[in-house]
Amino acid sequence: MDATEYRLRPDTLAMTPLPLTPRLAALLRAIEIASGEGNPPSITALARRADMTTQRIWNWLNRNGFVPLDCVPAISRATGNRVTCEELWPDYDWEYIRAAAAPQAAEQGVVTT
């Protein structure tokens, strides 16, 4: 889903003082998804699903407005890939990374999508 098609809830938008960019919108949407439908947005819910600290995600929301490159796959997986790596970091060649990882994953018996 394109981030522009998704309407963030007002309580989610209030989580950050930064101007809304496509990357920040993707992060906020990841928070909403991880929190579960009908629940208030929770940084902690995303942190638990992505196996990282709440403080780390808070810093992204309040300091730089985007997920660091090395954390993008974990955030995407935490949302069940409903927020894609391409949405979180659009100027990176994720198809190349996936193609390069596929042979190694096959050797280890991991199924990639």
C-alpha positions as CSV (number, residue, x, y, z in Angstrom):
1,M,0.0,0.0,0.0
2,D,1.2,3.4,-0.9
3,A,1.7,5.6,2.3
4,T,-0.3,8.3,0.6
5,E,-3.3,6.0,0.5
6,Y,-3.2,5.3,4.2
7,R,-4.7,7.8,6.7
8,L,-2.8,8.0,10.0
9,R,-4.9,8.5,13.1
10,P,-4.6,11.9,14.8
11,D,-3.2,10.3,18.0
12,T,-0.5,8.6,15.9
13,L,0.4,11.9,14.2
14,A,0.8,13.5,17.6
15,M,3.6,11.1,18.5
16,T,6.2,13.1,16.6
17,P,7.1,16.8,16.5
18,L,8.8,16.4,13.1
19,P,7.3,17.3,9.7
20,L,5.6,14.4,8.1
21,T,7.6,12.8,5.3
22,P,6.9,9.5,3.5
23,R,9.5,7.7,5.6
24,L,8.1,9.0,8.8
25,A,4.6,8.2,7.7
26,A,5.7,4.6,7.1
27,L,7.2,4.4,10.6
28,L,4.0,5.8,12.1
29,R,1.9,3.3,10.1
30,A,4.2,0.5,11.4
31,I,3.4,1.6,15.0
32,E,-0.3,1.5,14.3
33,I,-0.1,-1.9,12.7
34,A,2.0,-3.4,15.5
35,S,-0.4,-1.9,18.1
36,G,-3.3,-3.8,16.7
37,E,-6.6,-2.5,15.3
38,G,-8.6,-0.6,17.9
39,N,-5.7,-0.1,20.2
40,P,-3.9,3.2,20.8
41,P,-0.6,3.6,19.0
42,S,2.2,2.1,21.0
43,I,5.9,2.5,20.4
44,T,6.4,-0.4,22.8
45,A,4.3,-2.8,20.7
46,L,6.5,-2.1,17.7
47,A,9.6,-2.4,19.8
48,R,8.6,-5.8,21.1
49,R,7.7,-7.2,17.7
50,A,10.9,-5.9,16.2
51,D,13.0,-7.0,19.1
52,M,14.5,-3.6,19.9
53,T,14.2,-0.9,22.6
54,T,11.3,1.5,22.9
55,Q,13.9,4.3,23.3
56,R,15.4,3.5,19.9
57,I,12.1,3.9,18.1
58,W,11.3,7.0,20.2
59,N,14.6,8.6,19.0
60,W,13.6,7.9,15.3
61,L,10.2,9.7,15.9
62,N,11.7,12.6,17.7
63,R,15.2,13.2,16.3
64,N,15.7,12.1,12.7
65,G,12.3,11.0,11.4
66,F,13.4,7.7,9.8
67,V,14.4,4.1,10.5
68,P,18.1,3.5,10.1
69,L,18.9,1.2,7.2
70,D,20.1,-1.7,9.3
71,C,16.7,-1.7,11.2
72,V,14.4,-1.5,8.2
73,P,14.0,-5.3,7.6
74,A,13.1,-5.9,11.3
75,I,10.4,-3.1,11.2
76,S,9.0,-4.5,8.0
77,R,8.9,-8.0,9.4
78,A,7.3,-6.7,12.6
79,T,4.3,-5.5,10.6
80,G,4.0,-8.7,8.6
81,N,5.4,-6.8,5.6
82,R,2.4,-4.6,5.5
83,V,4.9,-1.7,5.7
84,T,7.6,-2.6,3.1
85,C,11.3,-1.9,3.2
86,E,10.8,0.3,0.1
87,E,8.4,2.5,2.1
88,L,10.8,2.8,5.0
89,W,13.9,3.5,2.9
90,P,12.8,4.2,-0.7
91,D,16.2,5.0,-2.2
92,Y,17.8,1.6,-1.5
93,D,17.8,-1.3,-3.9
94,W,15.8,-3.8,-1.9
95,E,15.2,-6.2,-4.8
96,Y,19.0,-6.5,-5.2
97,I,19.4,-7.4,-1.5
98,R,16.6,-9.9,-1.7
99,A,18.0,-11.5,-4.8
100,A,21.5,-11.7,-3.2
101,A,20.1,-13.2,0.0
102,A,17.9,-15.8,-1.7
103,P,20.7,-18.4,-2.6
104,Q,22.1,-18.2,0.9
105,A,18.6,-18.5,2.5
106,A,17.9,-21.6,0.3
107,E,21.1,-23.2,1.5
108,Q,19.9,-22.7,5.1
109,G,16.4,-23.9,4.3
110,V,14.8,-20.5,4.8
111,V,11.9,-19.6,2.6
112,T,12.1,-16.0,1.3
113,T,9.2,-14.0,-0.3
